């Protein structure tokens, strides 16, 4: 016969604030800097392996990658499995390893009282990029100006535009925010202060874009995204901000090419 004393103790759930957000957004994070280092190492391996594999497949298919348009095609195609690899890395090191919930990665509802935060983050991101561009132009002219992370031939063919749009507007906001804010920033916050975790994750975020001229501005953008996530406790804040930032950038680039 069972009794109330035979029932296993249930883990305490974090208290909820009146607006539905946790008191501490870091509660529930089981992974830490060790898993972050492992995740970065796996992502670096994917950066090397996937493009090489794409080139091998292209060569086997008779695609001339010395042609700029075909090179763009291969590059865009390789970006799809890379984004998938980033997401898989996060799942392996959190959900599978620690049985973490998606809410521990930041997938919590964004409170209506803080629905304004994504817009402020986007404005701050563009201000940061433009401020850097002004300073860079004054110091070294076009040499230090941020350049588009999209290839020059992306808008030359409809198929490229569609694929680039899927990557920039659908996959990048979801996957990159899950990896850099939910996983990296969240894990580093177990050891470092907010500023330290935001700076490191922001730098890694900028490094992933592969453009030396975006290292400084995108590090700041990444830190702003981290601030938005920490303030609201919801990763949807930065996913929305990232989507809006990319949408505006994509549209302006397409309209002014």
Secondary structure by P-SEA (a helix, b strand, c coil): ccccccccccccccccccccccccccccccccaaaaaaaaaaaaaaaccaaaaaaaaaaaaccccccaaaaaaaaaaaaaaaaaaaaaaaaaaccccccccccccccccccccccaaaaaaaaaaaaaaaaaaaaaaacccccccccccccccccccaaaaaaaaaaacccaaaaaaacccccaaaaaaacccaaaaaaaaaaaaaaaaccccaaaaaaaaaaaaaaaaaacccaaaaaaaaaaaaaaaaaaaaacc
